[in-house]
């Protein structure tokens, strides 16, 4: 069982998750690997990973031998139903594989997430499209995330089981026909993603509302409790489970991921010093007393933004 946040490069994490001033050579992924055994790579959603960047990330997290990445498939294959049959499909696939294969060769690719939008409803056409994408990338440990309630059908789970693909159990605002919480397992990989519950901004098209407000949500321990039960159920049936927190604004995903680890393990955990100053509720699960504030010279890190 591995729990961690989605992405690592957010401007608003400075002074919240990461020290305000950073030592030379500071890298966000390396820092997070001190606290988590997984991070979901999100830059792969926007464009294929560069193999040289991927190799650097593997080196950055090497101090934690348990660490395994998960990564999102390029949106060209999940948000454009013409992509599988387009002229550039083979070239696009090669670009995706170039980065993923570096992770796989190092045994650091735990899962590849296919994140489909709410607008991706279950129809004969979309089922055929999904089947084609699953076949194209069948050699990877695939996970499918759908968000529309039309996919809540036995046929969906059967398709994934016969394809050896995992179903992504999600927490999202339940609006209209949004897919509700679940504890499904359709392959050896269990997967859970928590997006937050910002009902007022989840489907908002108000251009005056900052994009990060969609993920500006902190789960209470009472709200996490049912998911702890679901994670246990998923883990009982899967060979390994990933739990990803995507409510990233101002480090809330990190707060909730640490709380989940503490609850699931029944023990206290290591907590980033900057984070515990902003979220006093972490004191009860921190495995050491707070340290004196420290100042670091500024440094640079690779980017990985979330969605």
PyMOL commands that set and color helices and strands:
alter all, ss='L'
color gray80, all
select helices_A, chain A and resi 11-13+28-32+43-46+51-60+75-77+83-85+89-105+124-136+149-151+154-163+211-215+221-237+249-265+273-278+280-284
alter helices_A, ss='H'
color red, helices_A
select strands_A, chain A and resi 2-5+38-41+68-72+109-115+142-145+166-171+189-194+240-245
alter strands_A, ss='S'
color yellow, strands_A
deselect
rebuild
show_as cartoon
